[in-house]
Amino acid sequence: MDTLQIVLASRPQEFPNLDNFKTERIVLPDVQEDEVLVEGLYYSVDPYMRGRMNDSKSYISSYQIGEPIIGGVVGKAIESKSDKIKPGDIVLGRLPWRTRTVASIKGLQKIEYTQFPLSYFLGVLGMPGLTAYFGLLDIGKPKAGQTVVVSGAAGAVGIVVGQIAVIQGCRVLGIVGSDKKAEHLKTEYGFDEAINYKTSPDLIQAVGQACPRGVDIYFDNVGGEISDAVISHLNFQARIAICGQISLYNSPGTPIGPRLQPQLLSRSAMAQGFIVSNYQDRFGEGFQQLVRWVKEGKIKYPETIVKGFEQLPSALIGLFKGDNMGKMIVKI
């Protein structure tokens, strides 16, 4: 049986483009014992994928030239040689960008909660939702009445962070890249304030006006000048959860900005980087709580769904242009 796959054709020097990807047709091996033939239904594109396109050491291995991109996929089992997964079952796994693939059952999770949109298991009920849950609650430790600032607030992680902060009784400021997104955060998702950083002539001043009592918790998804502006307003014993640095992912060098340490020292503040796999032994806890909040309507989750397997590279590139509101998903 043959399948289409999308591989890394070359490593981007700065901003990725379509030439960095190649679509090709291959023949799949036969399904062996404890393996499943999976047909992809929904594919996740995520900012961390840009880092894996580089040939550099990180917390996760780099993609290899000529090998398929790998990411979160929700698919349907077509053929199985395992008692644990049967044909017709819906599964979740970290799989290659292929229309169909043969996968070990060790890397697959059967999806039981079919009352939710299947794409949610790549978003609010998947890695982004868990990232928001543990990053805010475990590192940020929010208390009612405190001020939380979220950068990349209209993205897959940020929009969940903001709503969890609202649930905790916090005042929430979201920083986004368009007036439309800013308005949606306030009218649809419970944010108290939202700033379009692209149209703010003085971002430090804008953050100060939106946070008159200072910033107690900063959930950092973007880094760069946005984070510099927020950090200048930290309160005593403020907490920073460093989740992503998307503004720097396509930078050819190492930008130099304001030094962070004096701000942390003078305010007795704490900054902690994390990746969601740090909390792997607590995923069940996070998942169950997110399920409850979604069922109760306390968390709403927008998705930007692009149709067509061949659109995966364009969807990934679109993340860095701010094309998405909420989770970017490619649907077959």
SVG drawing of the C-alpha trace seen along z (x, -y; Angstrom):
<svg xmlns="http://www.w3.org/2000/svg" viewBox="-22 -55 46 65">
<polyline fill="none" stroke="black" stroke-width="0.4" points="0.0,0.0 1.3,-3.4 0.9,-6.8 1.8,-10.4 4.3,-11.9 5.8,-15.3 9.5,-15.5 11.9,-18.1 13.7,-19.0 16.1,-21.7 16.7,-23.6 15.3,-27.1 17.9,-29.8 15.3,-32.3 11.6,-32.2 10.5,-28.8 9.0,-28.6 7.4,-26.0 10.8,-25.1 11.8,-23.6 9.2,-20.8 8.7,-18.1 5.7,-15.8 6.4,-12.3 4.8,-9.0 6.1,-5.9 5.2,-2.2 4.3,-1.3 5.5,2.0 3.0,4.7 1.4,4.4 3.3,6.6 2.4,7.9 1.4,5.1 1.2,2.6 -1.7,0.7 -2.3,-0.9 -3.6,-4.4 -5.3,-6.8 -4.8,-10.4 -7.9,-12.6 -6.5,-15.6 -2.9,-16.9 -1.5,-19.3 0.9,-22.1 2.8,-23.7 5.4,-26.4 8.0,-23.9 8.2,-22.3 10.2,-25.3 13.0,-24.5 13.1,-20.9 13.8,-22.0 17.1,-23.4 20.2,-21.2 20.8,-22.1 20.6,-20.5 17.4,-20.9 15.0,-19.1 13.8,-17.1 15.6,-15.7 15.8,-17.6 14.0,-16.6 16.3,-14.9 16.6,-16.0 14.6,-13.6 12.6,-12.3 8.9,-13.1 7.9,-15.8 6.4,-14.3 3.7,-15.7 0.4,-15.1 -2.2,-13.2 -5.7,-11.9 -6.4,-9.0 -8.6,-6.0 -7.3,-2.4 -7.8,-0.7 -5.9,2.5 -4.7,3.9 -2.6,6.8 -3.3,6.0 -6.1,6.8 -5.8,3.4 -6.8,1.4 -9.4,2.6 -10.2,1.5 -12.5,-1.6 -11.0,-2.8 -9.9,-6.5 -6.4,-6.9 -4.0,-9.7 -0.2,-9.6 2.9,-11.4 3.1,-10.2 4.8,-11.1 3.1,-13.5 1.6,-10.7 -1.9,-10.1 -1.5,-6.6 1.2,-5.1 2.0,-1.9 2.6,-2.6 3.4,-0.5 0.6,-0.4 3.1,-1.6 2.9,-5.1 -0.9,-5.2 -3.7,-6.2 -7.3,-5.2 -9.7,-8.1 -12.7,-7.2 -14.3,-10.7 -16.0,-10.9 -18.6,-13.4 -15.9,-16.1 -14.7,-17.2 -11.8,-14.9 -9.6,-17.9 -9.8,-18.9 -7.4,-16.1 -4.7,-18.0 -5.7,-21.2 -7.6,-22.0 -7.7,-18.3 -4.2,-17.6 -0.7,-19.0 -1.7,-22.7 -4.4,-22.5 -2.1,-20.5 0.7,-23.0 -1.6,-25.9 -2.9,-24.0 0.4,-23.0 2.3,-26.1 -0.2,-28.5 -1.2,-26.5 2.1,-24.8 4.5,-27.7 2.2,-30.7 0.3,-29.7 -2.5,-32.2 -4.5,-33.7 -7.8,-35.5 -7.4,-39.2 -3.9,-38.9 -3.0,-40.2 -2.0,-37.7 -0.5,-38.7 -0.4,-36.2 1.5,-36.8 0.5,-34.9 -2.9,-35.0 -5.0,-34.1 -2.9,-31.0 -3.5,-27.3 -2.0,-27.6 -2.5,-31.2 -6.3,-31.2 -6.6,-28.4 -4.2,-30.1 -6.3,-33.2 -9.5,-31.3 -8.0,-29.2 -6.8,-32.5 -10.3,-33.9 -11.6,-30.7 -9.1,-31.3 -10.5,-34.8 -7.6,-36.7 -7.5,-39.9 -6.2,-38.9 -4.5,-40.9 -3.8,-39.2 -1.3,-40.4 -2.0,-39.6 -1.2,-40.7 -4.5,-42.1 -7.4,-44.3 -9.9,-41.5 -8.1,-39.0 -8.0,-41.5 -11.7,-42.1 -12.5,-38.4 -10.5,-37.8 -12.6,-40.3 -16.0,-39.6 -15.8,-35.8 -13.2,-34.4 -13.4,-36.5 -10.2,-38.5 -10.4,-41.8 -8.0,-43.7 -6.2,-42.9 -3.4,-44.8 -2.5,-44.6 1.3,-44.9 1.6,-45.7 -0.3,-49.0 0.9,-50.0 3.5,-52.8 4.8,-52.3 4.2,-48.8 5.7,-49.4 3.3,-52.2 0.4,-50.2 1.1,-47.3 1.3,-49.7 -2.0,-51.3 -3.7,-47.9 -2.1,-46.7 -2.3,-49.6 -1.6,-47.3 1.4,-45.7 1.9,-42.1 1.9,-39.2 2.1,-36.4 3.4,-36.4 2.8,-33.4 5.5,-33.9 4.7,-32.4 6.7,-34.8 9.8,-36.3 11.5,-39.3 10.4,-42.9 6.9,-41.9 8.4,-40.1 10.7,-43.0 7.7,-45.3 5.8,-43.0 8.8,-42.3 9.3,-46.0 6.0,-45.9 6.6,-42.9 5.3,-43.0 7.1,-41.7 7.4,-37.9 6.0,-37.8 6.2,-34.5 7.1,-34.0 6.3,-30.7 8.4,-30.6 6.5,-28.4 7.7,-29.6 9.8,-32.2 8.1,-32.2 9.3,-35.8 12.9,-34.4 12.5,-31.1 13.2,-32.6 16.0,-34.9 19.4,-34.1 21.3,-35.1 20.9,-35.7 19.2,-39.0 20.4,-41.1 17.8,-42.8 17.4,-44.2 19.0,-42.1 16.4,-40.2 18.3,-39.4 18.2,-42.9 14.4,-42.9 14.1,-39.5 16.5,-40.4 14.9,-43.7 11.4,-42.3 12.2,-38.9 10.6,-37.4 10.9,-33.9 11.2,-32.8 11.0,-29.2 11.1,-27.5 9.2,-24.3 8.0,-21.8 4.7,-19.9 6.4,-16.5 7.9,-17.5 4.4,-16.8 3.8,-13.5 3.0,-11.6 0.2,-14.1 -1.4,-14.2 -4.5,-12.3 -5.1,-15.0 -4.9,-17.8 -6.9,-16.0 -9.8,-15.3 -9.9,-18.9 -9.8,-20.3 -12.7,-17.9 -14.8,-19.3 -14.2,-22.9 -15.0,-22.3 -18.2,-20.4 -19.2,-23.2 -18.6,-25.9 -15.9,-27.6 -13.4,-27.0 -14.3,-27.7 -11.8,-26.7 -11.5,-28.2 -9.9,-26.4 -8.5,-27.4 -9.0,-24.4 -7.3,-24.1 -8.5,-21.4 -6.2,-19.1 -3.1,-17.1 -1.0,-19.1 -1.7,-22.2 0.4,-21.1 3.5,-23.2 1.4,-26.3 -0.5,-25.9 2.8,-25.6 4.2,-28.7 0.9,-30.5 1.5,-30.1 4.4,-32.5 2.3,-35.0 -0.4,-34.9 -3.0,-33.4 -4.6,-31.3 -7.1,-32.0 -6.7,-29.2 -5.4,-25.9 -4.2,-25.5 -5.4,-22.1 -5.2,-20.5 -8.1,-18.2 -8.1,-15.5"/>
</svg>
